[in-house]
């Protein structure tokens, strides 16, 4: 399909609003570990986009998923680091997880259909 997962986007204003609550109170530009999580993100472009998401300039919910993945892969990040203890916040992350799985499932099915059409006897 020729594109990388980090280029995927999905605008969802309602889910973005719920997910922003997870980031509320975090100063993503602060260099001090005690004040924010910016120190976890070595990817400057991703950090800038996450800051735009946090202040409502973007509703790309996949961006938050990319950021979480980046922090887990490249830092000592856990969901507890964002104080995600409320049911509402956990439900928002669960909705994001389901959305990503549906999106990946659709893309896989599209790819399989393309492969079968290209080689119907395969």
C-alpha positions as MATLAB code, in Angstrom:
seq = 'XXXXXXXXXXXXXXXXXXXXXXXXXXXXXXXXXXXXXXXXXXXXXXXXXXXXXXXXXXXXXXXXXXXXXXXXXXXXXXXXXXXXXXXXXXXXXXXXXXXXXXXXXXXXXXXXXXXXXXXXXX';
ca = [
       0.000    0.000    0.000;
       3.115    2.127    0.017;
       2.578    4.298    3.072;
       3.873    4.140    6.609;
       1.666    4.019    9.699;
       3.117    7.274   11.042;
       1.496    9.072    8.077;
      -2.012    7.884    8.919;
      -4.466   10.484   10.196;
      -8.002   10.367   11.524;
      -9.846   13.519   12.561;
     -12.479   12.907   15.224;
     -13.459   16.035   17.160;
     -15.488   14.182   19.817;
     -12.844   11.597   20.634;
     -10.103   14.252   20.445;
     -11.942   16.326   23.042;
     -12.124   13.344   25.389;
      -8.476   12.395   24.807;
      -7.274   15.970   25.409;
      -8.395   15.611   29.028;
      -5.615   13.063   29.477;
      -3.083   15.717   28.471;
      -4.640   18.552   30.433;
      -2.240   20.161   32.849;
       0.878   18.815   31.161;
       3.339   21.373   29.857;
       4.694   19.543   26.823;
       7.332   22.198   26.231;
       8.800   22.162   29.747;
      12.227   20.490   29.940;
      11.842   19.394   33.569;
      10.681   15.813   34.105;
       8.513   16.887   37.020;
       6.536   19.382   34.925;
       5.700   17.525   31.735;
       6.403   14.709   29.338;
       8.199   16.670   26.633;
      11.523   15.198   27.748;
      10.212   11.782   26.684;
       9.691   12.823   23.094;
      12.916   13.021   21.137;
      10.945   13.469   17.902;
      10.601   17.265   17.625;
       8.023   17.114   14.809;
       5.855   14.686   16.748;
       6.110   16.844   19.856;
       5.037   19.958   17.918;
       2.039   18.105   16.467;
       1.124   16.772   19.914;
       1.247   20.315   21.306;
      -1.102   21.414   18.489;
      -3.440   18.543   19.408;
      -3.310   19.488   23.090;
      -4.420   23.080   22.446;
      -7.154   22.079   19.975;
      -5.459   23.054   16.705;
      -5.716   19.445   15.521;
      -8.292   16.683   16.002;
      -6.054   13.913   14.617;
      -6.593   11.169   17.202;
      -4.048    8.902   15.503;
      -1.447   11.508   16.420;
      -2.018   10.796   20.103;
      -1.660    7.068   19.429;
       1.608    7.713   17.564;
       2.842    9.824   20.455;
       1.964    7.178   23.031;
       3.703    4.516   20.938;
       6.767    6.727   20.568;
       6.938    7.371   24.309;
       6.595    3.678   25.128;
       9.169    2.645   22.529;
      11.697    5.380   23.296;
      11.107    6.266   26.927;
      10.042    4.968   30.291;
       6.396    5.848   29.750;
       3.383    4.137   31.253;
      -0.293    5.055   31.197;
       0.012    5.768   34.907;
       2.507    8.494   34.044;
      -0.406   10.464   32.624;
      -2.577    9.700   35.682;
      -5.126    7.835   33.562;
      -7.076    6.501   36.483;
     -10.590    7.707   35.716;
     -13.001    5.464   33.894;
     -13.818    8.238   31.427;
     -10.171    8.629   30.412;
      -9.607    4.883   30.175;
     -12.763    4.602   28.053;
     -11.432    7.280   25.669;
      -8.150    5.388   25.242;
     -10.098    2.156   24.696;
     -12.161    3.857   21.984;
      -8.939    5.015   20.321;
      -7.557    1.451   20.478;
     -10.691    0.055   18.841;
     -10.599    2.736   16.146;
      -6.987    1.911   15.300;
      -7.714   -1.825   15.144;
     -10.695   -1.222   12.816;
      -8.559    1.047   10.639;
      -5.752   -1.538   10.446;
      -8.270   -4.296    9.699;
      -9.742   -2.266    6.835;
      -6.291   -1.531    5.416;
      -5.289   -5.194    5.633;
      -8.482   -6.239    3.842;
      -7.859   -3.627    1.128;
      -4.320   -4.923    0.671;
      -5.501   -8.536    0.494;
      -8.159   -7.609   -2.077;
      -5.491   -5.860   -4.176;
      -3.224   -8.897   -3.988;
      -6.015  -11.272   -4.963;
      -7.072   -9.080   -7.876;
      -3.479   -8.827   -9.088;
      -3.012  -12.620   -8.946;
      -6.458  -14.307   -8.880;
      -4.931  -17.802   -9.105;
      -2.418  -17.105   -6.261;
];
